[in-house]
Amino acid sequence: MENLARILDSFHPGSTQSEYIGSLMRIVREFVIPSYPVLEARIENNKAQFSEGWEGLFLALKDARILAYFVPTQYGGLKASEQDIYVMMELFGYSSPGLGVIFVSHGRAIDLILHGTEEQKQRFLPRLAHSEIGAIAMTEEKAGSDASAIGLMAKRDGDRFVLNGEKVFISNSGLAQIYTILARTKEEKGPRSLSTLVVEHGLEGFSIKDLPKKEGLRVLPTGRLVFRNTKVPSLNLVGEEERGLLLALDVIDRGRIHIAGICCGLSYRIFREIYRFAYRRRQFDHPLTSSQDISFQIADMYCQMNAARGLCFHALNQVGTPNYRLSSSQAKLFATRAVMDVASRAQVLMGGRGYLRNSLINQLCADARGMEYLEGTSNVQKMIMGRELFRIYHKEANNLG
Ligand SMILES: Cc1cc2nc3c(=O)[nH]c(=O)nc-3n(C[C@H](O)[C@H](O)[C@H](O)COP(=O)(O)OP(=O)(O)OC[C@H]3O[C@@H](n4cnc5c(N)ncnc54)[C@H](O)[C@@H]3O)c2cc1C
């Protein structure tokens, strides 16, 4: 860790954003990439707390001000551009996808709070820019793809809400200090009954429980949030009451491009690992790459990977336009498929070695499969695309005669 300290020591309060990004890239290249296989393999118990081995690296990333990239400068952040954040996500996809998801969730919590009042922004954003981690909690046992089924109840009681219920599969559980949650503020279920609240770690009646261990993305703490008569000040209501789902869906559009970026970085990592293996591995007196079938497979993987990146760049170009939701869903759908395709081909090309539990390729493949569930499954992306395509094309289709 001596070199790590050297990188961080070269920073001072006047360092520019590009200097911070440069340091982040060096930390990832020099420390995260080599540490990933060892540390992921060590994390077997998936506790809803940050694992020991990653602590030093994570603190170094915080020192490189990674938390601030998602926060506007007037609240103490560095506000990186969409392109910079996308590149950062590819970098994490390449080096440690689980770490990348930690920052995607942090970024989404910030995006939600940006829809709040000035007082809320002043209260929470400087903390999220400097030291505290955010999380976004929607999923429940009975409400996964269908967020309108959310049952966590937030009952108004004077100037506070009283929360009762549970959330499951929440990234950054235990690691985060600030949780943005979607809860029901009306008795009847449905999309118009949900509101967004900020819940701080340590509040009475709010606890975090472990979930059974995951197959991949082991560095990402994923847990269960339990609320028992938890009293949250009504000052923590973000946006209008009963408009919470609309806010969350808005914010997730951005998250989809970031998850797609992680998929692209991860595809590239798997591609490079498998190319090196296939080039070095000799069977029947030849390297595997000299077999036509294998070189065709590698060409297919390369196409998938680059097509996914192309759709991500397309989506980045649509930020702020009416087609943003369509293109971010399209990018996430395709990038998830691409990484899963690249991963499963790579695993077969590795032969028996690819099936060993803690082999690098097996770990990367498990991470690739995890991408399917984040920010909506592939079927959910298709539902969104179906709705958006209808919105855009139904009038034209009607007029075709
Ligand atoms: C590693 C990890 C991290 C996560 N982090 C978070 C987080 O930070 N915050 C959070 O809120 N959630 C988080 N989640 C939860 C994730 O968002 C959900 O797993 C996801 O939304 C799917 O919900 P579900 O698992 O309940 O599956 P279900 O909704 O039960 O779906 C099961 C299957 O059925 C399909 N399906 C469902 N309905 C339909 C339909 N009408 N038509 C066609 N197919 C359908 C789905 O595509 C899926 O394949 C995380 C999950 C994982 C694995």
The ligand as an SDF file (V2000), in Angstrom:
LIG
                    3D

 53 58  0  0  0  0  0  0  0  0999 V2000
  -26.8990   -7.8610   -6.6720 C   0  0  0  0  0  0  0  0  0  0  0  0
  -28.2180   -7.1720   -6.5810 C   0  0  0  0  0  0  0  0  0  0  0  0
  -28.2890   -5.8480   -6.1380 C   0  0  0  0  0  0  0  0  0  0  0  0
  -29.5190   -5.2140   -6.0350 C   0  0  0  0  0  0  0  0  0  0  0  0
  -29.5670   -3.9190   -5.5710 N   0  0  0  0  0  0  0  0  0  0  0  0
  -30.7830   -3.3240   -5.3890 C   0  0  0  0  0  0  0  0  0  0  0  0
  -30.8720   -2.0060   -4.8180 C   0  0  0  0  0  0  0  0  0  0  0  0
  -29.8690   -1.3750   -4.4840 O   0  0  0  0  0  0  0  0  0  0  0  0
  -32.1060   -1.4590   -4.6330 N   0  0  0  0  0  0  0  0  0  0  0  0
  -33.2470   -2.1230   -4.9820 C   0  0  0  0  0  0  0  0  0  0  0  0
  -34.3210   -1.5640   -4.7920 O   0  0  0  0  0  0  0  0  0  0  0  0
  -33.1930   -3.3680   -5.5330 N   0  0  0  0  0  0  0  0  0  0  0  0
  -32.0080   -3.9850   -5.7300 C   0  0  0  0  0  0  0  0  0  0  0  0
  -31.9330   -5.2490   -6.2650 N   0  0  0  0  0  0  0  0  0  0  0  0
  -33.1690   -5.9550   -6.5890 C   0  0  0  0  0  0  0  0  0  0  0  0
  -33.4420   -5.9660   -8.0850 C   0  0  0  0  0  0  0  0  0  0  0  0
  -33.7930   -4.6760   -8.4870 O   0  0  0  0  0  0  0  0  0  0  0  0
  -34.5460   -7.0200   -8.3250 C   0  0  0  0  0  0  0  0  0  0  0  0
  -33.9510   -8.2880   -8.1470 O   0  0  0  0  0  0  0  0  0  0  0  0
  -35.1270   -6.8880   -9.7240 C   0  0  0  0  0  0  0  0  0  0  0  0
  -35.8810   -5.7110   -9.8380 O   0  0  0  0  0  0  0  0  0  0  0  0
  -36.0580   -8.0780  -10.0520 C   0  0  0  0  0  0  0  0  0  0  0  0
  -36.9970   -8.2840   -9.0410 O   0  0  0  0  0  0  0  0  0  0  0  0
  -37.1960   -9.7610   -8.4320 P   0  0  0  0  0  0  0  0  0  0  0  0
  -35.8610  -10.3000   -8.0860 O   0  0  0  0  0  0  0  0  0  0  0  0
  -38.2060   -9.6710   -7.3600 O   0  0  0  0  0  0  0  0  0  0  0  0
  -37.7490  -10.6280   -9.6330 O   0  0  0  0  0  0  0  0  0  0  0  0
  -39.2820  -10.6930  -10.1610 P   0  0  0  0  0  0  0  0  0  0  0  0
  -39.8250   -9.3340  -10.3640 O   0  0  0  0  0  0  0  0  0  0  0  0
  -40.0550  -11.6270   -9.3120 O   0  0  0  0  0  0  0  0  0  0  0  0
  -39.0720  -11.3340  -11.5930 O   0  0  0  0  0  0  0  0  0  0  0  0
  -38.6980  -12.7040  -11.7940 C   0  0  0  0  0  0  0  0  0  0  0  0
  -38.5310  -12.9300  -13.2930 C   0  0  0  0  0  0  0  0  0  0  0  0
  -39.7770  -12.7100  -13.9610 O   0  0  0  0  0  0  0  0  0  0  0  0
  -39.6390  -11.7130  -14.9620 C   0  0  0  0  0  0  0  0  0  0  0  0
  -40.8880  -10.9360  -14.9670 N   0  0  0  0  0  0  0  0  0  0  0  0
  -41.5210  -10.3320  -13.9200 C   0  0  0  0  0  0  0  0  0  0  0  0
  -42.6690   -9.7720  -14.3200 N   0  0  0  0  0  0  0  0  0  0  0  0
  -42.7870  -10.0110  -15.6590 C   0  0  0  0  0  0  0  0  0  0  0  0
  -43.7610   -9.6980  -16.6710 C   0  0  0  0  0  0  0  0  0  0  0  0
  -44.8660   -9.0140  -16.3970 N   0  0  0  0  0  0  0  0  0  0  0  0
  -43.5160  -10.0810  -17.9530 N   0  0  0  0  0  0  0  0  0  0  0  0
  -42.3970  -10.7740  -18.2710 C   0  0  0  0  0  0  0  0  0  0  0  0
  -41.4320  -11.1130  -17.3520 N   0  0  0  0  0  0  0  0  0  0  0  0
  -41.6370  -10.7360  -16.0700 C   0  0  0  0  0  0  0  0  0  0  0  0
  -38.4220  -10.8870  -14.5500 C   0  0  0  0  0  0  0  0  0  0  0  0
  -37.8230  -10.2740  -15.6890 O   0  0  0  0  0  0  0  0  0  0  0  0
  -37.5380  -11.9560  -13.9310 C   0  0  0  0  0  0  0  0  0  0  0  0
  -36.8270  -12.6070  -14.9430 O   0  0  0  0  0  0  0  0  0  0  0  0
  -30.7110   -5.9070   -6.3940 C   0  0  0  0  0  0  0  0  0  0  0  0
  -30.6300   -7.2270   -6.8510 C   0  0  0  0  0  0  0  0  0  0  0  0
  -29.4130   -7.8590   -6.9360 C   0  0  0  0  0  0  0  0  0  0  0  0
  -29.3640   -9.2960   -7.3980 C   0  0  0  0  0  0  0  0  0  0  0  0
  1  2  1  0
  2  3  1  0
  2 52  2  0
  3  4  2  0
  4  5  1  0
  4 50  1  0
  5  6  2  0
  6  7  1  0
  6 13  1  0
  7  8  2  0
  7  9  1  0
  9 10  1  0
 10 11  2  0
 10 12  1  0
 12 13  2  0
 13 14  1  0
 14 15  1  0
 14 50  1  0
 15 16  1  0
 16 17  1  0
 16 18  1  0
 18 19  1  0
 18 20  1  0
 20 21  1  0
 20 22  1  0
 22 23  1  0
 23 24  1  0
 24 25  2  0
 24 26  1  0
 24 27  1  0
 27 28  1  0
 28 29  2  0
 28 30  1  0
 28 31  1  0
 31 32  1  0
 32 33  1  0
 33 34  1  0
 33 48  1  0
 34 35  1  0
 35 36  1  0
 35 46  1  0
 36 37  1  0
 36 45  1  0
 37 38  2  0
 38 39  1  0
 39 40  1  0
 39 45  2  0
 40 41  1  0
 40 42  2  0
 42 43  1  0
 43 44  2  0
 44 45  1  0
 46 47  1  0
 46 48  1  0
 48 49  1  0
 50 51  2  0
 51 52  1  0
 52 53  1  0
M  END
$$$$
